[in-house]
């Protein structure tokens, strides 16, 4: 019977291979015939990705971009929204250009389209891959119904530095978790058939190492060993390539003294040759041109450098369009390389089905029913609630009762524009909801709600202006600080419990929003201090796009719920969690430090030759004089309204050999009185290696739901694949020896067992 099954599977595999081979052959024939007709200028035009600006419908034909499209000098556009505008521009390409090559239309669909989900750092805190895939599927459905067919997402840059603003746009500090999320997002965007009109071509970014920029400043230098590169930072990019991502975006930073946009080792040797990436590589916004400021050369020089390095498409800079012709004559680039780049763009369009039907993604009726639909909003509410991380809950302050009176206070309590967070470019802010509005709609008939702003976002009006860009103003209140505070104290006096909506605004994190101070702004902290003095229970609803330093808040505030920036339906989800309709189950994907001086701080660090053993402080061991080595909240941390108990860890064997597998198990029990979800996490430590190895590495996780009193056995199957790493020679393999297996509720709180694994 087994032989029959194997034979059947082999026939299925052969059939699929034959179909794919035939499809590729058909595509190659089509593109060969098309490219044979193209002039050099038309080929270079395909490599050009300008930003159109979101012009008024009817104005495209008279715009400067129209002339370039008609001349075949544009391969795609981005930043246009709506079927009507995209149809107008596509008509120029397929009806007025010589070869009638359709355009691609891209957009930064990062964490939703008009239905906005939590920021990516918040989504990663769900540790729920089907849910993350579903969010990307909904985003693809909405964006494609508005004519978009390419998204510049997912961003999978590993970051261990919360000063970096774009940590909000990624998945935290861990390569394994980041790789799993990359695969889920790509599957959600691209589906199983890119030619369907509800898919998006995904673009993994920023390749590579963008999240490790020096000092946490955007666009900065990244300098690290290749051992660290491959073991700690490259895995999510490779996971995306293995998942079939259609495009890759280069990063702004330099690597080994050469900007990524012109780094042939990175773009060709690793990405295309070693990893076998077959899609197209696109620059970031003016990324080629910015190599001039790096000191690499003039526009002509850096454009040739990028082309030779393996970059295929130039976003906005137009260096390819305007200089490669001359560089070809001077033999600084080859026609074969230009043809290769052009082919990659044409292949993407072919796979999207645009040559078969240039208007495939243009359907006036779809957007009416599929964008910001009731069903999508309902899912966004459910997903947002799964992303929240309960950081503290002293004396079971939460969940709140649906009775009595509540004071809702803080600069983010009645501000709808900031709920979507950074990079929510397609969001319709007029449809957004504030926390105050959500409270009134969900529990306003049961609870008296007393609102007061309490303080501005920051005492510095100029800082607040910088933190409220792109229509996300905090609507600064010009009353004095004392007047705002007294109003808040009056609201508190009428209430049984105080909910403070505080933290960052949406644009305090994100691109070019690095911070050197990770505290909550001082004026908001003063507000919280004054409210604590009332003696009434205080719940901090924390809005943030990064790990903050919350040492004081953790000591004095009874309950802290981190809601990140939860998206268009987030305020309703916050109410759901605060009042116990949903039990929080989010877990941190990035370590929260005690203070900024500990940064970078991450769980999977290496030991020193003098690791701290025993209590802090000890002279001549690796520690600080003024603070312990511990994080405030470790990686994987997150509380629940219920209590989960872990049994001791049991291994199926404490010895293994070769390709054998071993099962590691614990029994998980819900000891509390609420139904809840727990993310059970598997970590492994390679105790002795040919190079130094981390103190632990995440290798698996499962999100388990249990009713009160219920128990279940949670098991992980471990194979030599889980033991592999890149050695000193960058060979990916595993080494025999002792391994510590750990299962627990976060990276610090685990059950342990040891196994010896021989070759």
C-alpha positions in Angstrom: 0.0 0.0 0.0 2.8 2.4 0.9 4.4 1.7 -2.5 1.2 2.6 -4.3 0.9 5.8 -2.3 4.5 6.7 -3.1 3.9 6.0 -6.8 0.8 8.1 -6.8 2.6 11.0 -5.2 5.4 10.7 -7.7 2.9 10.9 -10.6 1.3 14.0 -9.0 4.7 15.6 -8.5 5.6 14.8 -12.1 2.3 16.2 -13.4 2.8 19.5 -11.4 6.4 19.8 -12.6 5.2 19.3 -16.2 2.5 21.9 -15.9 4.8 24.4 -14.4 7.5 23.7 -16.9 5.0 24.2 -19.8 3.8 27.5 -18.2 7.4 28.7 -17.9 8.1 27.8 -21.5 5.0 29.7 -22.7 6.0 32.7 -20.6 9.6 32.6 -21.9 8.5 32.4 -25.5 6.1 35.3 -25.1 8.8 37.5 -23.4 11.5 36.6 -25.9 9.2 37.7 -28.7 8.3 40.9 -27.0 11.9 41.8 -26.1 13.0 41.2 -29.7 10.7 44.1 -30.6 12.0 46.5 -27.9 14.4 49.3 -28.3 17.1 50.0 -25.6 15.0 53.0 -24.5 11.9 50.8 -24.1 13.9 48.3 -22.1 15.2 50.9 -19.8 11.7 52.3 -19.5 10.6 49.0 -18.0 13.2 49.5 -15.2 11.7 52.9 -14.3 9.3 53.1 -11.3 8.3 56.7 -10.7 5.8 57.9 -8.2 2.9 59.5 -9.9 1.5 61.4 -7.1 -2.2 60.9 -6.4 -3.6 63.2 -9.2 -7.2 64.1 -9.6 -9.2 61.7 -11.9 -9.1 63.0 -15.5 -5.8 64.7 -15.1 -3.5 61.8 -16.0 -3.5 62.4 -19.7 -2.2 66.0 -19.3 0.4 65.2 -16.7 4.2 64.9 -17.3 4.0 61.2 -16.4 1.7 60.7 -19.4 4.3 61.6 -21.9 6.8 59.2 -20.4 4.2 56.4 -20.3 3.3 57.0 -24.0 7.0 56.9 -24.9 7.4 53.6 -23.1 9.6 55.0 -20.4 7.7 53.8 -17.4 7.4 50.2 -16.1 5.1 50.8 -13.2 3.8 53.4 -10.8 3.0 53.7 -7.2 1.0 55.9 -4.8 -2.1 56.0 -7.0 -5.3 54.9 -5.3 -8.7 54.0 -6.8 -9.8 52.0 -9.9 -10.8 55.1 -11.8 -7.3 56.7 -11.6 -5.4 53.5 -12.3 -7.6 52.7 -15.3 -7.0 56.1 -16.7 -3.2 55.6 -16.5 -3.3 52.0 -17.7 -5.1 53.1 -20.8 -2.2 55.4 -21.6 0.2 52.4 -21.5 -1.8 49.8 -23.4 -3.5 52.1 -25.9 -0.9 54.9 -26.6 2.5 53.4 -26.1 4.2 51.6 -29.1 4.3 48.1 -27.6 1.3 48.5 -25.4 3.1 46.9 -22.3 0.9 47.3 -19.3 2.0 48.9 -16.1 2.2 47.5 -12.6 0.7 49.5 -9.7 2.3 49.4 -6.3 1.5 50.7 -2.9 2.8 50.4 0.7 0.1 48.1 1.8 1.9 47.3 5.1 -0.7 46.2 7.7 -4.0 46.5 5.8 -5.5 48.7 3.2 -8.5 50.7 4.3 -9.3 48.1 6.8 -6.2 48.6 9.0 -4.8 45.9 11.2 -2.3 46.4 14.1 1.2 47.6 13.1 3.5 44.7 12.1 5.2 44.6 15.5 1.8 44.2 17.1 0.8 41.6 14.6 3.9 39.6 15.5 2.8 39.6 19.1 -0.1 37.4 18.2 2.3 34.5 17.4 -0.6 33.2 15.3 0.4 32.4 11.7 -3.1 31.6 10.2 -4.3 34.9 11.6 -1.4 36.8 10.2 -1.9 35.1 6.8 -5.6 36.0 7.0 -4.8 39.7 7.6 -2.6 39.8 4.5 -5.3 38.0 2.5 -7.8 40.6 3.4 -5.3 43.4 2.6 -4.7 41.9 -0.8 -8.4 41.5 -1.5 -9.1 45.1 -0.6 -6.0 46.7 -2.4 -6.5 44.6 -5.5 -10.1 45.6 -5.7 -8.9 49.2 -5.9 -6.5 48.4 -8.8 -3.3 47.7 -6.9 -1.3 44.6 -7.8 2.0 45.0 -6.0 2.7 45.7 -2.3 6.0 46.7 -0.7 5.6 44.3 2.1 6.4 42.3 4.2 9.3 44.0 6.0 11.2 41.4 7.9 14.2 43.3 9.2 15.4 41.9 12.5 15.9 44.7 15.0 17.3 44.6 18.5 17.4 48.4 18.9 14.1 50.0 19.8 15.5 53.5 19.2 15.1 52.6 15.5 11.7 53.9 14.5 11.0 51.2 11.9 11.1 48.4 14.5 7.3 49.1 14.5 7.1 47.9 10.9 8.9 44.6 11.5 8.5 41.5 13.5 10.9 42.0 16.4 14.2 40.5 17.3 14.0 36.8 16.5 14.9 35.3 13.1 12.8 32.1 13.5 9.6 34.0 14.4 10.4 36.5 11.7 10.8 33.8 9.1 7.5 32.2 10.0 5.7 35.5 9.7 7.4 36.2 6.4 6.0 33.0 5.0 2.5 33.6 6.3 2.4 37.2 4.9 3.6 36.1 1.4 1.1 33.3 1.3 -1.6 35.8 2.3 -0.6 38.4 -0.4 0.2 36.1 -3.3 -2.1 33.1 -2.7 -1.6 30.1 -4.9 -2.1 31.8 -8.2 -0.7 35.3 -8.8 -2.8 35.7 -12.0 -6.0 35.9 -9.9 -7.3 39.4 -9.6 -7.4 39.3 -5.8 -3.7 38.8 -5.3 -0.7 41.1 -4.8 2.9 40.6 -5.8 4.7 40.7 -2.4 8.0 42.4 -1.9 10.2 41.4 1.0 12.3 44.2 2.4 14.7 45.7 3.2 17.5 43.5 2.0 19.6 43.4 4.0 20.3 44.1 7.7 18.5 47.5 7.7 17.3 46.9 11.3 20.8 46.9 12.7 21.8 50.4 11.7 24.2 52.1 14.0 22.7 54.0 17.0 19.2 53.2 15.8 19.3 56.0 13.3 17.5 55.4 10.0 19.4 54.9 6.8 22.6 54.4 8.8 25.6 52.0 8.4 25.3 48.4 9.4 28.6 46.6 10.1 28.7 43.0 11.4 30.5 39.7 10.8 29.0 37.3 8.2 28.6 34.7 10.9 26.2 37.0 12.8 24.6 38.1 9.5 23.6 34.6 8.5 22.8 33.2 11.9 20.8 36.1 13.3 19.6 38.5 10.5 19.4 36.8 7.1 17.0 33.9 7.9 13.7 35.9 7.4 14.8 37.1 4.0 15.7 33.6 3.0 12.4 32.3 4.3 10.6 34.8 2.1 12.6 33.6 -0.9 11.9 30.0 -0.1 8.2 30.9 0.2 8.2 32.2 -3.4 8.2 36.0 -2.8 7.9 37.8 -6.2 10.2 40.7 -5.5 12.9 41.9 -3.1 13.6 45.5 -2.1 17.2 46.6 -1.4 18.0 48.5 1.8 19.3 52.0 2.4 22.2 51.0 4.7 25.7 50.0 3.6 27.2 46.6 4.3 31.0 45.9 4.3 31.6 49.5 3.2 29.3 49.2 0.2 25.7 50.4 0.1 23.2 47.5 -0.4 21.9 49.0 -3.6 25.3 48.5 -5.2 26.5 45.4 -3.3 26.9 42.6 -5.9 27.8 40.0 -3.2 24.5 40.7 -1.5 22.2 41.1 -4.5 23.7 38.5 -6.9 26.0 36.1 -5.1 23.8 35.5 -2.1 20.3 36.3 -3.2 20.3 35.1 -6.8 23.0 32.5 -6.9 23.1 31.0 -3.4 19.4 31.3 -2.6 18.1 30.9 -6.1 15.8 33.9 -6.2 14.2 34.2 -9.6 12.1 37.4 -9.1 12.9 41.1 -9.5 15.0 43.3 -7.2 13.7 46.8 -6.8 15.4 49.8 -5.2 14.0 51.6 -2.3 12.8 55.2 -2.8 15.7 57.0 -4.5 18.0 54.4 -3.0 20.3 54.4 -6.0 20.7 58.2 -6.1 21.4 58.2 -2.3 24.7 56.3 -3.0 26.0 59.6 -4.2 25.8 61.0 -0.6 27.4 57.8 0.6 30.4 58.8 -1.4 30.4 56.1 -4.1 30.1 58.3 -7.2 27.9 60.4 -9.4 24.5 59.3 -10.7 25.9 57.7 -13.7 28.5 55.8 -11.7 26.1 54.6 -9.0 23.4 53.6 -11.5 25.9 51.4 -13.3 27.1 50.0 -10.0 23.6 49.1 -9.0 22.8 47.5 -12.4 26.0 45.4 -12.3 25.2 44.4 -8.7 21.9 42.8 -9.7 19.3 45.5 -9.1 16.5 45.4 -11.6 14.2 48.3 -11.1 14.8 51.9 -10.1 12.2 53.5 -7.8 11.9 57.3 -8.4 15.5 58.1 -9.0 15.5 57.6 -12.9 19.2 57.0 -13.0 18.7 53.8 -15.0 16.5 55.6 -17.4 18.8 58.6 -18.0 22.3 57.2 -17.6 22.5 53.5 -18.5 22.4 54.2 -22.3 25.6 56.1 -22.0 27.1 53.5 -19.7 26.3 50.8 -22.2 28.2 52.7 -24.9 31.2 53.1 -22.6 31.0 49.4 -21.7 30.4 50.1 -18.1 27.3 47.8 -18.2 26.3 45.1 -20.6 23.2 44.7 -22.7 22.9 41.2 -21.3 22.5 42.5 -17.8 20.0 45.2 -18.9 18.0 42.5 -20.8 18.0 40.3 -17.6 16.6 43.2 -15.5 14.0 44.0 -18.1 13.0 40.3 -18.3 12.4 40.2 -14.5 9.9 43.1 -14.7 8.1 41.6 -17.7 7.9 38.2 -16.0 6.3 39.8 -12.9 3.7 41.4 -15.2 3.1 38.1 -17.0 2.6 36.2 -13.8 0.1 38.8 -12.6 -1.9 38.2 -15.8 -1.5 41.7 -17.0 -0.5 40.8 -20.6 -3.6 38.6 -20.8 -5.8 41.4 -19.4 -4.2 44.7 -18.5 -7.5 45.7 -16.7 -7.6 42.5 -14.7 -7.4 44.4 -11.4 -9.7 47.1 -12.5 -13.3 46.4 -11.6 -15.5 49.3 -10.4 -17.9 47.0 -8.6 -15.4 45.1 -6.4 -14.3 48.0 -4.3 -17.8 48.9 -3.4 -18.4 45.7 -1.5 -14.8 44.5 -0.6 -13.1 47.6 0.8 -13.7 48.3 4.5 -16.5 45.9 4.5 -18.4 44.9 7.7 -16.9 41.4 7.5 -13.3 42.8 7.2 -13.8 45.2 10.0 -15.1 42.4 12.2 -12.0 40.4 11.5 -9.8 43.4 12.2 -11.4 43.8 15.6 -10.8 40.1 16.4 -7.2 40.2 15.2 -6.4 43.4 17.1 -7.5 41.9 20.4 -5.1 39.0 19.8 -2.2 41.3 19.5 -2.5 43.1 22.9 0.1 42.2 25.5 -0.9 42.4 29.2 2.3 43.6 30.8 1.0 43.9 34.4 -2.2 43.1 36.3 -1.7 43.6 40.0 -4.6 42.5 42.2 -6.6 41.4 39.2 -7.3 45.0 38.3 -8.4 43.8 34.9 -10.9 42.9 33.5 -13.0 45.9 34.5 -16.6 45.6 35.6 -19.3 46.8 33.2 -20.9 48.9 35.9 -20.2 52.1 37.9 -18.2 55.0 36.5 -15.0 55.1 34.5 -12.6 58.0 33.9 -11.2 57.8 30.4 -8.2 60.1 30.4 -5.2 60.9 28.2 -4.0 62.5 25.0 -4.9 59.3 23.0 -8.3 58.7 24.5 -10.2 60.7 22.0 -8.0 60.7 19.0 -9.1 58.5 16.1 -6.4 59.5 13.6 -3.6 57.8 15.5 -5.2 54.4 16.0 -3.9 53.0 12.7 -0.3 53.7 13.5 2.5 54.5 11.0 2.4 53.2 7.4 -1.3 53.2 7.1 -1.2 55.1 3.8 -4.5 53.9 2.4 -6.5 54.4 5.5 -9.5 56.7 5.3 -9.1 58.7 8.5 -12.7 60.0 8.3 -13.8 56.4 9.0 -11.6 55.9 12.0 -12.8 55.5 15.6 -11.5 56.8 18.9 -11.3 54.9 22.1 -13.9 57.2 23.7 -16.3 56.6 20.8 -15.7 52.8 21.1 -16.3 52.9 24.9 -19.6 54.8 24.4 -20.8 52.3 21.7 -19.8 49.2 23.6 -20.4 49.9 27.3 -21.9 53.4 27.4 -25.3 52.1 28.4 -23.9 50.3 31.4 -21.1 52.5 32.6 -20.8 56.2 33.2 -17.8 57.5 31.2 -16.1 60.7 32.3 -13.6 61.9 29.7 -10.7 64.4 30.0 -7.7 64.9 27.8 -5.5 65.3 30.9 -2.4 66.5 29.0 -1.0 67.0 25.5 1.2 64.4 23.9 4.3 66.3 24.9 5.2 69.6 26.6 7.1 70.7 23.5 4.7 71.8 20.8 7.3 71.5 18.1 8.0 67.9 19.0 4.2 67.2 19.0 4.0 68.6 15.5 6.8 66.3 14.3 5.0 63.4 15.9 1.7 64.2 14.3 2.5 64.2 10.6 0.5 62.9 7.7 -2.9 64.0 9.0 -2.4 62.4 12.5 -2.5 65.5 14.6 -3.1 65.2 18.3 -5.1 68.5 18.1 -3.0 70.3 20.7 -5.0 71.8 23.5 -3.8 75.4 24.3 -5.0 75.4 27.9 -2.3 75.3 30.6 -1.0 72.1 31.9 -2.7 72.7 35.2 -6.0 73.3 33.6 -5.8 70.1 31.7 -4.7 68.2 34.8 -7.4 69.6 37.0 -10.0 68.6 34.5 -8.6 65.1 34.6 -8.7 65.0 38.4 -12.3 66.1 38.3 -13.2 63.2 36.0 -11.3 60.8 38.2 -13.1 62.1 41.3 -16.5 61.0 39.8 -15.2 57.6 38.8 -14.5 54.2 40.4 -11.5 53.4 38.1 -9.2 55.3 35.8 -8.2 54.3 32.3 -5.3 56.3 30.9 -4.7 56.2 27.2 -1.1 57.3 26.9 2.3 56.6 25.2 3.4 57.4 21.7 1.6 58.9 18.8 1.5 57.0 15.5 4.3 58.9 13.9 6.6 58.8 16.9 7.6 55.5 15.4 8.1 54.5 11.8 10.5 55.7 9.1 12.8 58.5 10.1 11.2 58.5 13.6 14.2 57.3 15.7 14.2 58.2 19.4 17.1 58.6 21.8 14.8 58.6 24.8 12.4 55.6 25.1 10.3 56.9 28.1 6.7 58.0 27.9 6.8 61.8 27.4 7.3 63.5 30.8 4.1 65.4 30.7 2.1 62.2 30.3 4.1 60.6 33.2 3.2 63.6 35.4 -0.5 63.0 34.5 -0.2 59.3 35.5 1.5 60.2 38.8 -1.2 62.7 39.7 -4.0 60.1 38.9 -2.2 57.5 41.0 -2.3 59.9 44.0 -6.1 59.7 43.9 -5.8 56.2 45.3 -8.2 54.8 42.7 -7.2 51.8 40.5 -5.3 53.0 37.4 -5.1 51.1 34.1 -2.5 52.3 31.6 -3.6 51.5 28.0 -0.2 51.9 26.3 0.0 53.0 22.7 3.5 52.4 21.2 5.3 51.4 18.0 8.4 50.1 19.9 9.6 48.7 23.2 9.6 51.6 25.7 11.4 52.0 29.0 8.5 51.5 31.5 10.5 50.8 34.7 8.6 53.4 36.8 5.2 52.5 35.3 5.8 48.9 36.0 6.5 49.6 39.6 3.6 51.9 40.4 0.8 51.5 37.8 -1.5 48.5 38.8 -2.3 47.3 35.3 -0.6 47.9 31.9 -2.1 46.7 28.6 0.1 47.3 25.6 -2.1 47.8 22.6 0.6 49.0 20.1 -1.3 50.8 17.4 -4.3 48.5 16.9 -5.7 49.5 13.5 -9.1 50.8 12.3 -11.1 48.6 14.7 -8.6 48.7 17.5 -10.5 50.9 19.9 -13.4 48.3 19.9 -10.9 45.5 20.5 -9.4 47.5 23.4 -12.9 47.7 25.0 -13.4 44.0 24.4 -10.2 43.2 26.3 -10.5 45.7 29.1 -14.0 44.5 30.0 -13.2 40.8 29.7 -15.0 39.8 26.5 -11.6 38.7 25.2 -8.8 37.4 27.3 -5.4 38.9 26.2 -2.9 36.4 24.8 -0.3 38.5 23.0 3.4 37.8 23.7 6.3 40.2 23.1 8.4 39.7 20.0 10.9 42.3 21.2 12.6 42.7 24.6 11.6 45.7 26.7 14.7 47.1 28.4 14.8 48.7 31.9 16.5 51.8 30.4 17.9 52.9 27.0 21.5 52.3 28.3 20.9 48.5 28.0 20.2 48.7 24.3 20.8 46.6 22.3 19.1 44.0 24.6 17.9 40.7 23.2 17.3 37.2 24.5 19.4 35.1 22.1 22.7 36.8 23.0 26.1 35.1 23.4 27.8 34.5 26.7 31.0 36.3 27.6 34.0 34.6 29.1 32.9 36.2 32.4 29.1 35.8 32.4 27.3 37.1 35.4 26.4 34.2 37.8 24.3 34.8 40.8 23.1 38.2 42.0 23.9 41.5 40.4 26.3 43.3 41.0 29.6 41.3 40.9 33.0 42.9 40.1 35.0 41.5 37.2 31.9 39.9 35.6 29.8 41.1 32.7 27.3 43.6 34.2 26.5 47.3 34.8 27.2 49.3 37.9 23.8 51.0 37.9 21.3 48.4 36.6 21.0 44.7 36.4 21.4 42.8 33.1 17.7 41.7 33.1 15.1 43.1 30.8 12.0 44.7 32.2 9.9 42.4 30.1 11.7 39.5 28.3 11.1 38.2 24.7 8.0 36.0 24.6 6.4 37.7 27.7 2.7 38.3 28.1 0.2 37.8 30.9 -3.4 36.5 30.8 -6.5 36.9 32.9 -6.0 33.3 33.8 -3.0 31.3 35.1 -1.2 28.6 33.1 0.9 26.0 34.8 3.7 24.1 33.1 4.7 20.6 34.1 8.3 19.4 34.0 9.7 18.9 30.5 9.9 15.3 29.3 12.1 14.1 26.5 11.2 10.9 24.6 15.0 10.1 24.9 18.0 11.9 26.4 20.2 10.5 23.6 19.8 10.6 19.9 21.9 9.8 16.8 22.0 11.1 13.2 18.6 11.9 11.7 16.6 10.5 14.5 13.8 12.7 16.0 13.1 13.4 19.6 9.9 14.6 21.2 9.9 17.2 23.9 6.6 17.6 25.9 5.1 19.5 28.8 1.6 19.3 30.2 -0.1 22.7 30.2 -2.9 23.4 32.6 -5.3 26.4 32.9 -5.3 26.9 36.7 -7.4 30.1 36.6 -11.1 30.9 36.1 -11.0 32.3 32.6 -10.7 30.5 29.3 -7.5 31.6 27.7 -4.8 31.1 25.1 -1.1 30.5 25.9 1.8 30.6 23.4 4.0 27.6 24.4 7.6 28.3 23.3 10.4 25.9 22.5 14.0 27.0 22.8 17.3 25.1 22.2 20.8 25.8 23.4 23.8 24.3 21.6 26.1 24.0 24.7 29.4 23.5 22.8 30.1 24.5 19.3 32.9 25.2 16.8 31.9 28.8 17.2 30.2 30.4 20.1 26.5 29.8 20.3 23.6 31.8 21.7 22.3 31.1 25.3 19.0 30.0 23.6 17.2 30.1 20.3 13.5 29.9 19.5 12.8 26.8 17.5 9.1 26.3 17.7 5.8 27.6 19.3 2.2 26.6 19.6 -0.8 28.7 20.6 -3.0 26.6 22.8 -6.5 27.5 24.0 -7.7 26.0 27.3 -10.9 26.2 29.4 -10.6 26.7 33.2 -9.2 23.5 34.8 -8.4 22.0 31.4 -5.0 20.4 30.7 -3.3 19.2 27.5 0.0 17.7 26.5 2.0 20.0 24.2 4.7 18.3 22.2 7.4 19.4 19.8 9.3 17.1 17.5 13.0 18.0 17.3 15.2 16.9 14.4 18.8 17.7 13.4 17.3 20.5 11.2 16.6 22.4 14.4 20.2 22.2 15.4 21.8 23.6 12.3 23.6 26.9 12.1 26.2 28.6 9.9 29.7 27.8 11.1 32.9 29.8 10.7 33.1 28.9 7.0 29.4 29.7 6.6 28.5 26.0 6.1 25.0 25.3 7.3 25.1 22.2 9.4 24.7 20.8 12.9 27.4 19.5 15.2 27.2 16.6 17.7 27.2 17.3 21.4 24.9 18.2 24.3 21.9 20.4 23.8 19.7 22.1 26.4 16.0 21.8 25.5 13.7 24.5 27.0 9.9 24.9 26.9 8.1 27.8 28.6 6.0 30.9 28.7 8.8 33.3 27.7 12.5 33.2 27.0 13.3 33.5 30.7 10.7 31.3 32.3 11.3 27.8 31.0 11.4 24.1 32.0 14.7 22.4 30.9 16.2 19.1 30.0 19.4 18.0 28.3 20.0 15.6 25.4 23.2 14.3 23.8 23.0 14.1 20.0 25.7 12.2 18.1 26.4 12.1 14.4 
